[in-house]
Amino acid sequence: MMINHKKTPTKGQENVDLQKSNTENQTVNQNQNFNTLSDTVSPEPEKKFMKKNAWAMITSILIIITGVLGFKDEIFSKEYKYCFTDADRGVAVINTLEIKVFKENESPILFKINPGECFRYSTKDKILKMQITAPFYEPLTVNRSLENAPEEEMIEMKPDDYKMAAYYFSIKDVKGGNPEEQFALIKQKRKQLENLISNSAVIYQVYDNDTYGIETLDKQKYITLVTTPTTSLKNLKVIEMKKDDKGKIISIKFKIANTDEKNK
C-alpha cells in the first residue's frame, strides 16, 4: 500500500505569496491611475497653445487692417501729371500758375506751380475739378472724369492779349541811339500804356525787404516809372493783373526784383 504525501503550503509561504500579489496589484493600479491622470492632464497645454496661436493670429489681422485703413489713400491713390503750354506760342507758360483743386464738402486746396513745371496730383477720387489762373492768361476751369483718364496731359492756356501787351510795353526798352530817338521811343511807349491802362486803375508796387512794404501808384506814376531809362525793367515781375469788361487794365501788382533775387 502506497501512501501519497501532499505537500501542504505552510502559512508563511501563503503570506509571502499574498504580499507579492498585493504588491503587483498595487503596481498595476498605480500604473492605471497614472495613465488615467496623464489622459486627463495632457489636453490642457494643447488648448493653451491653440488659444495663444489664435490670439496671435487675431492680433496680426487687426494690425494688417489698421495698416490698410491708415494708408488707404496712398494704397488706392493714383498720380496724375498736368503740364501747361501757351496756346498761341506753343511754349511753356511764362507765369507762376495758381491751381485750386475743389473737393466735395471741402475748402479748395491751393497749389503754386513755377513757370515750366508740371502739376502732379495724387487722388483716389473719380472726378477732378481745377481752377487755373496766371497773370497773363485767361482763367481756366478744368473738369476731368478720372475713370479712364490718361496719367499725363498737356493743358493749353490762352494768353490774355491786353495783359500781355501791358507787360510787354512796361518792360520795353526805351534807350535810343541819340536823345531824339530815345524821346520818340518814350513817347510811343507812354501812348501805348495810356491806351491799355484805365484812368482809375489801382497799381501796387511790392517791396521785398526786411519790413515787407507796398506802395500805391496811380496810372501816370506807373507809366513814368516804366518809361524811365534807369529803371531795371528786365527785373520787373508782374504778380497780378486784372482788366474790366472792355479790356482796360484796372489793377496791377508788381515788383522789381534785385539782381540777386533774379538769379535765384
C-alpha positions in Angstrom: 0.0 0.0 0.0 1.4 3.3 -1.2 0.8 6.4 0.7 0.8 9.8 -1.2 2.2 12.6 0.7 0.7 16.0 -0.4 2.8 19.0 0.2 0.8 21.4 2.1 1.9 25.0 1.9 2.9 26.5 5.1 1.3 29.6 6.5 4.4 31.6 6.0 4.5 30.8 2.3 0.9 31.8 1.9 1.7 35.2 3.5 4.6 35.8 1.1 2.5 34.9 -2.0 -0.3 37.1 -0.8 2.1 40.1 -0.3 3.5 39.6 -3.8 0.0 39.5 -5.2 -0.9 42.6 -3.3 2.2 44.4 -4.4 1.6 43.5 -8.1 -2.0 44.7 -7.8 -0.8 48.0 -6.3 1.7 48.5 -9.1 -0.9 47.8 -11.8 -3.4 50.1 -10.0 -0.8 52.9 -9.8 0.1 52.5 -13.5 -3.6 52.6 -14.4 -4.1 55.7 -12.2 -1.1 57.4 -13.8 -2.3 56.6 -17.3 -5.7 57.9 -16.4 -4.2 61.1 -14.9 -2.0 61.6 -18.0 -5.0 61.2 -20.2 -6.8 63.8 -18.2 -4.0 66.4 -17.9 -2.4 66.2 -21.4 -5.1 68.2 -23.4 -4.6 71.4 -21.2 -1.3 72.5 -22.7 -2.6 71.9 -26.1 -5.6 74.1 -25.5 -3.5 76.8 -24.1 -1.2 76.6 -27.2 -4.2 76.8 -29.6 -5.6 79.8 -27.6 -2.2 81.6 -27.8 -1.9 81.0 -31.5 -5.5 82.2 -32.1 -4.8 85.4 -30.2 -1.6 85.9 -32.2 -3.5 85.4 -35.5 -6.3 87.8 -34.4 -3.7 90.4 -33.4 -1.9 90.1 -36.7 -5.1 90.5 -38.6 -6.0 93.6 -36.6 -2.6 95.1 -37.3 -2.9 94.5 -41.0 -6.4 96.0 -41.1 -5.2 99.1 -39.2 -2.3 99.5 -41.6 -4.6 99.3 -44.6 -7.0 101.8 -43.1 -4.2 104.2 -42.2 -2.6 104.2 -45.6 -5.7 103.5 -47.7 -5.3 106.9 -49.5 -1.7 106.1 -50.5 -2.6 102.5 -51.5 -5.6 103.3 -53.6 -4.5 106.7 -54.9 -3.3 107.3 -58.5 -1.0 110.1 -59.6 -1.8 112.4 -62.5 0.6 114.8 -64.2 -0.6 118.0 -65.9 1.7 120.3 -67.9 0.8 123.7 -69.3 1.6 125.4 -72.6 0.9 128.8 -74.2 -2.0 128.1 -76.7 -0.7 130.8 -79.2 3.0 130.2 -79.0 3.3 126.5 -78.2 5.8 127.1 -75.4 5.6 126.7 -71.6 3.6 129.4 -69.8 5.7 132.3 -68.6 3.9 132.9 -65.3 3.6 131.2 -62.0 0.4 129.3 -62.0 -2.1 129.2 -59.1 -4.2 126.0 -59.1 -7.2 125.5 -56.9 -8.4 121.9 -56.5 -12.0 121.6 -55.4 -13.2 118.6 -53.4 -16.7 117.8 -52.3 -17.6 119.2 -48.9 -14.1 120.6 -48.5 -12.4 124.0 -48.9 -10.3 124.4 -52.1 -6.6 123.4 -51.9 -4.2 125.9 -53.4 -1.1 124.9 -55.3 1.5 127.2 -56.9 3.5 125.9 -59.9 6.6 127.7 -61.2 6.9 128.5 -64.9 7.9 125.5 -67.0 7.0 123.0 -64.2 4.2 120.4 -64.3 1.5 119.8 -61.7 1.4 116.4 -60.0 -1.6 115.3 -58.1 -2.5 112.1 -56.3 -6.1 111.2 -55.7 -8.5 108.2 -55.3 -11.4 110.3 -56.4 -13.2 109.7 -59.7 -13.6 113.4 -60.6 -11.1 116.2 -60.6 -12.0 119.9 -60.7 -9.3 122.6 -61.0 -9.3 126.3 -61.4 -6.1 127.6 -63.0 -5.1 131.3 -63.0 -2.0 133.2 -64.1 -1.3 136.9 -64.6 -1.1 136.9 -68.4 -3.5 134.2 -69.2 -7.3 133.7 -69.2 -8.6 131.9 -66.1 -9.3 128.2 -66.9 -11.6 125.7 -65.2 -10.8 122.1 -65.8 -13.2 119.2 -65.1 -11.9 115.7 -65.6 -13.5 112.3 -65.1 -10.7 110.1 -63.9 -12.4 106.8 -64.7 -10.3 106.2 -67.9 -8.3 109.5 -67.8 -4.6 109.4 -69.0 -2.0 109.7 -66.3 -0.3 112.6 -68.2 -2.0 115.5 -70.0 -1.0 118.8 -71.7 -3.3 121.7 -70.9 -3.3 124.8 -73.1 -3.6 128.2 -71.5 -5.0 131.1 -73.6 -3.0 134.3 -73.3 -4.7 137.5 -72.4 -3.6 139.8 -75.2 -4.3 143.0 -73.2 -2.3 141.9 -70.2 0.5 140.6 -72.4 0.6 143.9 -74.2 0.7 145.9 -71.0 3.5 143.7 -69.7 5.4 143.9 -73.0 5.2 147.7 -73.1 6.0 148.0 -69.4 9.4 146.2 -69.9 10.1 147.6 -73.4 13.5 149.2 -73.6 13.3 152.9 -74.4 17.1 153.5 -74.8 17.8 155.0 -78.2 20.9 155.8 -80.1 20.5 159.5 -79.6 18.3 161.8 -77.5 15.8 162.4 -80.3 15.3 158.7 -80.9 15.1 157.9 -77.2 12.4 160.7 -76.7 10.4 159.2 -79.6 10.5 155.7 -78.0 9.4 157.1 -74.6 6.5 159.0 -76.2 5.4 155.9 -78.1 5.6 153.7 -75.1 3.6 156.2 -73.0 0.9 156.4 -75.6 0.6 152.6 -75.8 0.3 152.3 -72.0 -2.2 155.2 -71.8 -4.5 153.2 -74.2 -4.1 149.9 -72.3 -4.5 151.1 -68.7 -7.7 152.5 -67.2 -7.6 156.0 -65.7 -9.0 154.6 -62.5 -6.5 151.7 -62.3 -5.1 150.8 -58.9 -1.4 149.8 -59.1 0.7 148.3 -56.3 4.5 148.0 -56.1 5.6 145.4 -53.7 9.0 145.6 -52.0 10.8 142.5 -50.7 12.8 143.7 -47.7 13.1 143.0 -44.0 9.9 145.2 -43.4 7.6 144.0 -46.2 6.3 147.1 -47.9 3.8 148.1 -50.6 3.3 151.4 -52.4 0.2 152.5 -54.3 0.8 154.2 -57.6 -1.7 155.9 -60.0 -1.7 155.4 -63.7 0.6 158.3 -64.5 3.2 157.4 -61.8 3.3 153.9 -63.1 3.8 155.0 -66.7 6.6 157.4 -65.6 8.3 154.6 -63.6 8.4 152.1 -66.5 9.4 154.8 -69.1 12.4 156.0 -67.1 15.5 154.6 -68.8 17.3 154.0 -65.4 14.6 151.6 -64.2 15.6 147.9 -64.2 12.7 146.8 -66.4 14.2 143.4 -67.1 13.7 142.6 -63.5 10.0 143.7 -63.4 7.8 140.9 -62.3 4.0 141.1 -62.5 2.3 139.4 -59.6 -1.2 140.1 -60.6 -3.1 141.9 -63.3 -6.8 142.5 -63.8 -8.9 144.0 -66.5 -12.5 145.2 -67.0 -15.1 144.0 -69.5 -13.8 146.5 -72.1 -10.3 145.1 -71.8 -8.8 148.0 -69.9 -6.3 147.1 -67.2 -7.8 148.1 -63.8 -5.3 146.6 -61.4 -1.6 145.8 -61.4 0.5 144.3 -58.7 4.2 144.1 -59.5 7.7 144.2 -58.0 11.1 144.9 -59.4 13.4 142.2 -58.2 17.0 142.9 -57.3 19.8 141.2 -59.2 20.4 138.5 -56.6 16.7 137.5 -56.5 16.5 137.5 -60.3 19.3 134.9 -60.4 17.7 132.5 -58.0 
